[in-house]
Amino acid sequence: MAKSIIGLDIGTNNVKAVELVESGKEIILKHVGFARIEAIPDLTNEEDRHKALLKAIREALPKSSLKTKKVVTALNGKLVINRIISLPKGPVMRLAREEVKKMIIAEIEAEIPFPVEDAAVDYYTLDDPATTKEEKIRISVAVVPKSEIDKNIALMREIGIEQESIDVVPFALMRGLTTLKPRLNVETTGIIELGAATTEVVVTRGLDMLFTRNVPLGGNLLTRVIQDILNLDYEKAENSKITEGLPPTVTPQFERIATEIRNSLSYFQLQEHKKIDLAFICGGGSKLRQVLQFLKEKIDIPLEIANPPLENIKNEMKNIPVGLLEEIGPSLVTVIGLAMKAKKNEKRFNFLPENMRKEGVSFKIYYIGAGLATAAVILLFYLLLAYKIKQKETSIVDMKKALSNVQYVVERTQEAAQALAEATRLEGILKEIFVITPPLAQVLDELVVSMPATVWLREVIISGDIPEAAAITAKTARDGKGAKKKAGPPPPLSLEVVGLSTKSVGVADFMINLKQWPHFSSCELTGAKQAAIGTEQGVAWTIKCSILNPAPAKKPEDKK
């Protein structure tokens, strides 16, 4: 069955979404979403910016038109580090992956612009350790702040999206251009993504990243200069930049960007002694009038506007004309790279925590279906083995081996029966949880609704004797003399919430909101300390509450 994946590119000014289905050798376009973030960068307060971002994501990802909820996002910016390093072959082959990551941190610690304890690492080898004769092997490395990963996950949860993986933008750019490579017949390729806040410069050979640099200059710099010179508001200056082109007074600012791009590409060619055969220009800045001609005058490398991702993609979106797709194609390179399904053995990064890749949620749930499926598989294997033994005559030795296998299957079947009984017991507990004890689904929903925009949850722990409490309320208890007596209310469950807040008032608002619900009682702040949230100072805190099951109000006829 073909797999559908959504790529979601969250930029400074815009949100772009693409849904692709890879069916055999064919890539099919199912959805394209584009929405502007209606908040001026750097001039809008954090809360309003967050609301505008949520609105743009929902606009770019209308649930009614999507075939899947699996989304691939990406991290970008000056805090994302991409490097190619060399490590001794022996330790890389012998040590566990987590130990190799510690070696990587020790190797590039001086280049990490944030606390090392906040660093998340992923890597893949460029050389095959089993075949290379060198003592060291090359490793492609990506390092990002864990706090940025947490922000990305929190944002997707708030939208209600299931994340497939978290990539980094340079590698998404590389994959987004792969559909063009067969007809190019070039060895080393450059990619220049002109973004709103930054410019990404990437050099690749096939699907191997050779060089990447993030330049902290982008289209917003040009917009602000036009805004000041022509005395326009931000939106009019942005539109003027695209429709009218850059006035002569803005050219020096664009030359700054062009110089940084040229220096980055020249540095790679000098250091690696490799020639860049062709470079592509993509991103929102590629729509500027005469941008290609301007960069050709500054950069001594063959340049093209990158509109390849849509050339080899089958468009099944009847409501989007081909001309429009060609027009916005250069802006979609990153998001198409995110949406492209990972082929077998493809090298790529994934910063989604391991437990979320396996479970798909932030807290553990017992899947009853897993136990039933295991029992069914074992039973099927037993029946198949018995059928083969009956149909085929074997020697005594072979029969003994077969009987030994049968004994093994019988033992596994007994274990499966126990697993089935346990699954049935858990199913009963779940029914009691949602019928008799406090409705946990409603409690979690109230918890999320109570969260201000400045609050992120890191951990939610619910504890208590749920099955026994339910049983007490469901049956009549007996006192010490054997007489029946009415059961008292079930003991409350305990709720512990661990989270972060960019503002100290955020946690206070959260507690006030919680107390307005009848299920939350005795909420208290048990710990709070300062914590770094990206480049800002925030508060890490813990809240403990009791979860009650308030008795329903009596009907008028009950009072009689």
C-alpha positions as CSV (number, residue, x, y, z in Angstrom):
1,M,0.0,0.0,0.0
2,A,1.4,3.4,-1.0
3,K,2.4,5.6,2.0
4,S,1.3,9.2,2.3
5,I,3.5,11.7,4.1
6,I,3.0,15.4,4.7
7,G,5.9,17.8,4.7
8,L,5.4,20.9,6.9
9,D,7.9,23.9,6.4
10,I,7.4,26.6,9.1
11,G,9.2,29.7,8.0
12,T,9.5,33.2,9.4
13,N,6.8,34.7,7.2
14,N,5.0,31.7,5.7
15,V,3.9,28.1,6.4
16,K,4.0,25.6,3.5
17,A,2.6,22.1,3.5
18,V,2.8,19.4,0.8
19,E,1.3,15.8,0.9
20,L,3.0,13.3,-1.4
21,V,2.2,9.6,-2.1
22,E,5.1,7.5,-3.3
23,S,3.6,4.6,-5.3
24,G,6.3,2.4,-6.9
25,K,8.5,4.7,-9.0
26,E,5.8,7.4,-9.2
27,I,5.5,10.4,-6.8
28,I,1.9,11.8,-6.6
29,L,1.0,15.2,-5.4
30,K,-2.1,15.1,-3.2
31,H,-2.1,18.5,-1.4
32,V,-0.3,21.9,-1.5
33,G,-1.0,24.4,1.3
34,F,0.4,27.9,1.6
35,A,-0.5,30.4,4.4
36,R,1.1,33.7,5.4
37,I,1.9,34.2,9.1
38,E,-0.1,37.4,9.9
39,A,2.4,38.8,12.4
40,I,5.3,41.0,11.6
41,P,8.6,39.3,12.5
42,D,10.5,40.8,15.5
43,L,7.8,43.4,16.0
44,T,4.9,41.2,17.4
45,N,4.8,40.0,21.0
46,E,5.3,36.3,21.6
47,E,1.6,35.5,22.4
48,D,0.2,37.2,19.2
49,R,3.0,35.6,17.1
50,H,2.1,32.2,18.5
51,K,-1.6,32.6,17.7
52,A,-0.8,33.8,14.2
53,L,1.5,30.8,13.7
54,L,-1.2,28.3,14.8
55,K,-3.7,29.9,12.5
56,A,-1.3,29.7,9.5
57,I,-0.6,26.0,10.2
58,R,-4.3,25.1,10.4
59,E,-4.9,27.1,7.2
60,A,-2.1,25.2,5.3
61,L,-3.2,21.8,6.7
62,P,-7.1,21.6,6.4
63,K,-8.0,18.3,7.9
64,S,-10.8,17.7,5.5
65,S,-8.6,17.5,2.4
66,L,-5.7,15.3,3.8
67,K,-5.3,11.6,3.5
68,T,-2.9,11.2,6.5
69,K,-1.9,12.9,9.7
70,K,1.7,11.8,9.6
71,V,3.9,14.9,9.3
72,V,7.6,15.5,8.8
73,T,8.9,18.9,10.2
74,A,12.3,20.4,10.2
75,L,14.6,22.6,12.4
76,N,16.6,25.5,11.0
77,G,18.6,28.6,12.0
78,K,21.9,29.5,13.5
79,L,21.4,27.0,16.4
80,V,21.4,24.0,14.0
81,I,24.9,22.7,13.3
82,N,25.8,20.5,10.4
83,R,29.3,19.1,10.1
84,I,31.3,16.4,8.5
85,I,33.9,15.0,10.9
86,S,36.3,12.0,10.9
87,L,36.4,9.5,13.8
88,P,38.4,6.3,14.3
89,K,36.8,3.4,12.5
90,G,37.2,0.9,15.4
91,P,35.1,2.7,18.0
92,V,32.4,3.7,15.5
93,M,31.9,0.0,14.6
94,R,32.3,-1.3,18.1
95,L,30.5,1.2,20.4
96,A,26.8,1.6,20.8
97,R,25.2,4.5,19.0
98,E,24.8,6.6,22.1
99,E,28.5,6.2,22.9
100,V,29.4,7.4,19.4
101,K,27.2,10.5,20.0
102,K,29.3,11.3,23.1
103,M,32.5,11.1,21.0
104,I,30.9,13.5,18.5
105,I,30.0,16.0,21.2
106,A,33.6,15.9,22.5
107,E,34.9,16.4,19.0
108,I,32.9,19.6,18.1
109,E,32.1,20.9,21.6
110,A,33.9,24.2,20.9
111,E,31.6,24.9,17.9
112,I,28.3,24.4,19.8
113,P,26.8,27.9,20.5
114,F,24.5,26.7,23.3
115,P,24.9,24.6,26.5
116,V,26.3,21.1,25.7
117,E,23.8,19.5,28.1
118,D,21.0,20.9,25.8
119,A,22.6,19.3,22.7
120,A,20.8,16.5,20.7
121,V,22.9,14.6,18.2
122,D,22.2,12.5,15.2
123,Y,24.6,11.1,12.6
124,Y,25.2,8.7,9.7
125,T,28.4,7.4,8.2
126,L,29.5,8.6,4.7
127,D,32.1,5.7,4.4
128,D,31.3,2.1,4.9
129,P,33.3,0.9,8.0
130,A,33.3,-2.7,6.7
131,T,35.0,-1.9,3.4
132,T,37.1,1.2,3.8
133,K,40.8,0.7,4.3
134,E,41.3,4.1,6.1
135,E,41.8,4.2,9.8
136,K,39.2,7.0,10.1
137,I,35.7,7.2,8.6
138,R,33.8,10.3,7.6
139,I,30.6,11.0,9.6
140,S,27.8,13.5,8.7
141,V,26.6,15.1,11.9
142,A,23.7,17.3,12.9
143,V,23.4,18.9,16.4
144,V,20.3,20.9,17.5
145,P,19.1,22.2,20.9
146,K,16.8,19.8,22.8
147,S,14.7,22.9,23.7
148,E,14.0,23.5,20.0
149,I,12.9,19.9,19.6
150,D,10.6,20.3,22.6
151,K,9.1,23.5,21.1
152,N,8.5,21.8,17.8
153,I,6.8,18.8,19.4
154,A,4.7,21.0,21.7
155,L,3.5,23.0,18.6
156,M,2.5,19.9,16.7
157,R,0.6,18.5,19.7
158,E,-1.3,21.8,20.0
159,I,-2.4,21.5,16.4
160,G,-3.2,17.8,16.9
161,I,-0.6,16.4,14.4
162,E,1.1,13.0,14.5
163,Q,4.8,13.6,13.8
164,E,6.7,11.0,11.7
165,S,10.1,12.6,12.2
166,I,12.0,15.9,12.8
167,D,14.6,16.7,10.1
168,V,17.0,19.6,9.5
169,V,16.4,22.0,6.6
170,P,19.7,21.5,4.7
171,F,19.0,17.8,4.2
172,A,15.4,18.5,3.2
173,L,16.7,20.9,0.5
174,M,19.1,18.2,-0.7
175,R,16.2,15.7,-1.0
176,G,13.9,18.2,-2.6
177,L,16.2,18.6,-5.6
178,T,16.9,14.8,-6.1
179,T,14.2,14.5,-8.8
180,L,16.3,16.8,-11.0
181,K,19.6,15.0,-10.6
182,P,19.2,12.3,-13.3
183,R,19.0,14.8,-16.1
184,L,21.6,17.2,-14.9
185,N,24.7,14.9,-15.1
186,V,26.6,17.0,-12.6
187,E,28.7,15.8,-9.7
188,T,28.8,18.6,-7.2
189,T,25.7,20.8,-6.7
190,G,25.1,24.0,-4.7
191,I,21.8,25.1,-3.2
192,I,21.0,28.7,-2.2
193,E,17.8,29.1,-0.3
194,L,16.9,32.8,0.1
195,G,14.6,32.8,3.1
196,A,13.0,35.6,5.1
197,A,15.3,35.7,8.1
198,T,18.3,33.6,6.9
199,T,20.0,32.3,3.8
200,E,20.9,28.6,3.6
201,V,24.0,27.7,1.5
202,V,24.4,23.9,0.9
203,V,26.8,21.9,-1.3
204,T,26.0,18.2,-2.0
205,R,27.2,15.3,-4.1
206,G,24.3,13.0,-4.8
207,L,22.6,12.4,-1.4
208,D,25.8,13.2,0.6
209,M,26.0,16.6,2.3
210,L,29.5,18.1,1.8
211,F,29.0,21.6,3.2
212,T,26.3,23.8,4.8
213,R,26.3,27.3,6.2
214,N,23.4,29.4,7.6
215,V,23.8,33.1,6.8
216,P,21.8,35.3,9.3
217,L,20.6,37.7,6.5
218,G,17.4,37.3,4.4
219,G,14.6,39.0,2.7
220,N,13.2,40.7,5.8
221,L,16.4,42.9,5.8
222,L,15.5,44.2,2.4
223,T,11.8,44.7,3.3
224,R,12.8,46.9,6.3
225,V,15.1,49.1,4.2
226,I,12.3,49.6,1.6
227,Q,9.9,50.3,4.4
228,D,12.2,53.1,5.8
229,I,13.1,54.6,2.4
230,L,9.7,54.7,0.9
231,N,7.8,55.3,4.2
232,L,5.6,52.2,3.7
233,D,4.1,49.8,6.2
234,Y,5.6,46.4,6.4
235,E,3.0,44.6,4.2
236,K,3.2,47.2,1.4
237,A,7.0,47.2,1.5
238,E,7.0,43.3,1.2
239,N,4.7,43.5,-1.8
240,S,6.7,46.3,-3.4
241,K,9.9,44.2,-3.1
242,I,8.3,41.4,-5.2
243,T,6.3,43.3,-7.7
244,E,8.4,46.4,-8.3
245,G,11.8,45.0,-7.6
246,L,14.6,46.4,-5.4
247,P,15.1,50.2,-5.6
248,P,18.8,51.2,-6.2
249,T,19.1,52.4,-2.6
250,V,18.5,48.8,-1.4
251,T,21.0,47.2,-3.7
252,P,23.9,47.5,-1.2
253,Q,22.0,45.5,1.4
254,F,21.4,42.7,-1.2
255,E,25.1,42.9,-2.1
256,R,25.8,42.0,1.5
257,I,23.8,38.8,1.1
258,A,25.4,38.0,-2.3
259,T,28.9,38.5,-0.8
260,E,28.1,36.1,2.1
261,I,26.9,33.5,-0.4
262,R,29.9,33.9,-2.7
263,N,32.3,33.7,0.3
264,S,30.6,30.5,1.5
265,L,30.8,28.7,-1.9
266,S,34.4,29.9,-2.4
267,Y,35.5,28.7,1.0
268,F,34.1,25.2,0.2
269,Q,35.9,25.1,-3.2
270,L,39.3,26.2,-1.6
271,Q,39.1,23.9,1.4
272,E,37.9,20.8,-0.4
273,H,39.7,21.4,-3.7
274,K,36.4,20.6,-5.5
275,K,34.6,22.6,-8.2
276,I,30.8,23.3,-7.8
277,D,29.3,22.4,-11.2
278,L,25.9,24.1,-10.8
279,A,24.0,26.0,-8.0
280,F,20.2,26.4,-7.6
281,I,18.4,29.4,-6.2
282,C,15.2,28.6,-4.2
283,G,13.1,29.9,-1.3
284,G,10.8,33.0,-1.2
285,G,13.7,35.3,-2.2
286,S,14.0,33.6,-5.6
287,K,10.7,35.4,-6.6
288,L,12.5,38.8,-6.5
289,R,12.7,40.5,-9.9
290,Q,16.1,40.0,-11.6
291,V,17.5,38.1,-8.6
292,L,19.1,35.5,-10.9
293,Q,20.9,38.1,-13.1
294,F,22.1,40.0,-10.0
295,L,23.6,36.9,-8.4
296,K,25.2,35.8,-11.6
297,E,27.1,39.1,-11.7
298,K,28.4,38.4,-8.2
299,I,29.0,34.7,-8.1
300,D,31.3,32.9,-10.6
301,I,29.3,29.6,-10.7
302,P,26.6,28.5,-13.1
303,L,23.2,29.4,-11.5
304,E,19.6,28.4,-12.1
305,I,16.2,29.1,-10.4
306,A,15.3,25.8,-8.8
307,N,11.9,24.6,-10.1
308,P,12.7,20.9,-10.4
309,P,10.6,19.3,-7.6
310,L,7.4,19.4,-9.6
311,E,8.9,18.3,-13.0
312,N,8.8,14.6,-12.0
313,I,5.8,14.7,-9.7
314,K,2.3,13.7,-10.9
315,N,-0.2,16.3,-10.0
316,E,-3.6,14.9,-8.9
317,M,-4.9,18.2,-7.5
318,K,-7.5,19.3,-10.0
319,N,-8.2,22.7,-8.3
320,I,-4.5,23.9,-8.7
321,P,-3.4,24.9,-12.2
322,V,0.0,23.8,-13.4
323,G,1.0,27.4,-14.0
324,L,0.6,28.2,-10.3
325,L,2.6,25.2,-9.2
326,E,5.4,26.3,-11.6
327,E,5.3,29.8,-10.1
328,I,5.6,28.7,-6.5
329,G,7.9,25.7,-7.2
330,P,11.1,27.4,-6.0
331,S,9.5,28.1,-2.6
332,L,8.5,24.4,-2.2
333,V,12.0,22.7,-2.4
334,T,12.3,22.3,1.3
335,V,8.8,21.2,2.0
336,I,8.8,18.6,-0.9
337,G,12.1,17.3,0.5
338,L,10.4,16.8,3.9
339,A,7.4,15.0,2.3
340,M,9.5,12.6,0.2
341,K,9.2,9.1,1.7
342,A,12.5,7.7,2.9
343,K,13.6,4.9,0.5
344,K,15.3,1.8,1.7
345,N,18.7,2.5,3.2
346,E,18.4,6.2,2.6
347,K,20.6,8.3,4.9
348,R,18.6,10.9,6.8
349,F,18.3,12.5,10.3
350,N,15.5,12.2,12.7
351,F,15.4,14.2,16.0
352,L,12.0,12.9,17.1
353,P,12.5,11.1,20.5
354,E,12.8,7.3,20.2
355,N,9.8,6.7,22.5
356,M,7.6,8.9,20.3
357,R,8.6,7.0,17.1
358,K,7.5,3.7,18.7
359,E,4.4,4.9,20.6
360,G,3.3,8.0,18.6
361,V,2.2,9.6,21.9
362,S,3.8,11.3,24.9
363,F,2.5,8.8,27.5
364,K,2.5,5.0,27.6
365,I,-0.7,3.1,26.7
366,Y,-1.2,-0.6,26.8
367,Y,-2.3,-1.7,23.4
368,I,-4.6,-4.6,23.9
369,G,-4.6,-5.4,20.2
370,A,-0.9,-6.2,20.4
371,G,-1.5,-9.1,22.8
372,L,-4.3,-10.5,20.7
373,A,-2.2,-10.2,17.5
374,T,0.7,-12.1,19.2
375,A,-1.5,-14.9,20.3
376,A,-3.1,-15.2,16.8
377,V,0.4,-15.4,15.1
378,I,1.6,-18.1,17.5
379,L,-1.5,-20.1,17.1
380,L,-1.3,-19.8,13.3
381,F,2.3,-21.0,13.4
382,Y,1.3,-24.0,15.6
383,L,-1.5,-25.0,13.2
384,L,0.8,-24.7,10.1
385,L,3.5,-26.8,11.7
386,A,1.0,-29.5,12.7
387,Y,-0.4,-29.6,9.2
388,K,3.1,-30.1,7.7
389,I,3.9,-32.9,10.2
390,K,0.7,-34.7,9.3
391,Q,1.2,-34.4,5.5
392,K,4.8,-35.4,5.3
393,E,6.5,-38.6,6.4
394,T,9.7,-38.0,8.3
395,S,12.4,-40.1,10.0
396,I,12.3,-40.6,13.7
397,V,15.1,-38.0,14.1
398,D,13.2,-35.5,12.1
399,M,10.0,-36.3,14.0
400,K,11.7,-35.7,17.3
401,K,12.9,-32.3,16.1
402,A,9.3,-31.5,14.9
403,L,7.9,-32.6,18.3
404,S,10.4,-30.5,20.0
405,N,9.3,-27.5,17.9
406,V,5.6,-28.4,18.7
407,Q,6.4,-28.4,22.4
408,Y,8.0,-24.9,22.0
409,V,4.9,-23.7,20.2
410,V,2.7,-25.1,22.9
411,E,4.6,-23.3,25.5
412,R,4.4,-20.1,23.5
413,T,0.7,-20.7,23.0
414,Q,0.2,-21.0,26.8
415,E,2.0,-17.7,27.2
416,A,-0.3,-16.2,24.5
417,A,-3.3,-17.4,26.5
418,Q,-2.0,-15.7,29.5
419,A,-1.4,-12.5,27.5
420,L,-5.0,-12.8,26.2
421,A,-6.3,-13.1,29.7
422,E,-4.2,-10.1,30.7
423,A,-5.5,-8.1,27.7
424,T,-9.1,-9.0,28.7
425,R,-8.4,-7.8,32.3
426,L,-6.9,-4.5,31.0
427,E,-9.9,-4.0,28.7
428,G,-12.1,-4.3,31.7
429,I,-10.0,-1.8,33.6
430,L,-10.3,0.7,30.6
431,K,-14.0,0.3,30.6
432,E,-14.1,1.1,34.3
433,I,-11.9,4.0,33.9
434,F,-14.2,5.6,31.3
435,V,-17.5,4.7,33.0
436,I,-17.0,4.6,36.8
437,T,-13.8,6.4,37.8
438,P,-13.1,10.0,36.8
439,P,-13.3,10.2,33.0
440,L,-9.6,10.4,32.1
441,A,-10.2,11.4,28.5
442,Q,-12.2,14.4,29.7
443,V,-9.6,15.2,32.4
444,L,-6.8,15.3,29.8
445,D,-8.9,17.4,27.5
446,E,-9.6,19.9,30.4
447,L,-5.9,19.9,31.1
448,V,-5.0,20.9,27.5
449,V,-7.8,23.5,27.3
450,S,-6.5,25.1,30.5
451,M,-3.0,25.7,29.1
452,P,-2.1,29.3,28.2
453,A,-0.1,29.9,25.0
454,T,3.0,30.5,27.1
455,V,3.0,27.0,28.7
456,W,4.5,23.7,27.4
457,L,3.9,20.4,29.0
458,R,6.9,18.0,29.3
459,E,5.4,15.2,31.4
460,V,1.9,14.3,32.7
461,I,1.8,11.5,35.4
462,I,-1.6,10.1,36.6
463,S,-1.4,7.7,39.5
464,G,-3.7,6.0,41.9
465,D,-5.5,2.7,42.5
466,I,-8.0,2.9,39.6
467,P,-9.2,-0.7,39.4
468,E,-9.8,-1.2,43.1
469,A,-11.5,2.2,43.5
470,A,-13.8,1.3,40.6
471,A,-14.6,-2.1,42.2
472,I,-15.5,-0.6,45.5
473,T,-17.9,1.9,44.0
474,A,-19.4,-0.9,41.8
475,K,-20.2,-3.4,44.6
476,T,-21.6,-3.3,48.2
477,A,-18.8,-3.6,50.8
478,R,-19.1,-5.4,54.2
479,D,-18.1,-4.1,57.6
480,G,-16.1,-6.1,60.2
481,K,-19.2,-7.9,61.5
482,G,-20.2,-9.2,58.0
483,A,-23.1,-6.7,57.6
484,K,-23.5,-5.0,54.2
485,K,-22.8,-1.3,54.1
486,K,-22.7,1.3,51.4
487,A,-19.3,2.0,49.8
488,G,-17.7,5.4,50.3
489,P,-16.4,7.5,47.4
490,P,-13.3,6.2,45.6
491,P,-10.0,7.7,46.7
492,P,-8.9,10.6,44.4
493,L,-6.3,10.0,41.7
494,S,-3.0,12.0,41.8
495,L,-1.9,14.2,38.9
496,E,1.6,15.5,38.5
497,V,2.3,18.0,35.6
498,V,5.9,19.0,34.7
499,G,6.3,21.8,32.2
500,L,7.9,25.0,31.0
501,S,6.6,28.6,30.8
502,T,8.2,31.5,29.0
503,K,6.5,33.8,31.6
504,S,6.2,33.3,35.3
505,V,2.6,34.4,35.1
506,G,1.9,31.6,32.7
507,V,2.1,28.8,35.4
508,A,-0.2,30.9,37.7
509,D,-2.8,31.3,34.9
510,F,-2.5,27.6,34.3
511,M,-3.3,26.8,37.9
512,I,-6.2,29.2,38.0
513,N,-7.7,27.7,34.9
514,L,-7.3,24.2,36.3
515,K,-9.2,25.0,39.5
516,Q,-12.2,26.1,37.5
517,W,-12.9,22.5,36.5
518,P,-14.7,20.2,39.0
519,H,-12.3,17.4,38.4
520,F,-9.2,19.2,39.7
521,S,-8.7,19.8,43.4
522,S,-5.8,20.8,45.8
523,C,-3.6,22.1,43.0
524,E,-0.3,23.3,44.3
525,L,3.0,24.4,42.9
526,T,5.7,22.0,44.3
527,G,8.7,23.3,42.4
528,A,9.8,26.1,40.2
529,K,13.1,27.3,38.9
530,Q,14.6,29.3,36.1
531,A,15.3,27.5,32.8
532,A,16.5,28.4,29.4
533,I,13.9,28.1,26.7
534,G,15.8,28.6,23.4
535,T,17.4,32.0,23.7
536,E,14.9,33.2,26.4
537,Q,14.7,32.7,30.1
538,G,11.7,30.9,31.3
539,V,10.4,28.9,34.3
540,A,10.5,25.1,34.8
541,W,7.8,24.0,37.3
542,T,5.9,21.1,38.7
543,I,2.2,21.1,39.7
544,K,0.4,18.5,41.8
545,C,-3.3,18.0,41.9
546,S,-6.0,15.6,43.0
547,I,-8.5,14.3,40.4
548,L,-12.0,13.9,41.8
549,N,-15.1,12.3,40.4
550,P,-17.8,14.8,41.6
551,A,-21.2,13.2,42.4
552,P,-23.9,14.3,39.9
553,A,-26.5,16.7,41.1
554,K,-29.7,14.9,42.4
555,K,-32.8,15.2,40.3
556,P,-35.9,16.9,41.9
557,E,-37.7,13.5,42.1
558,D,-34.7,12.0,44.0
559,K,-35.1,14.6,46.9
560,K,-38.6,13.1,47.7
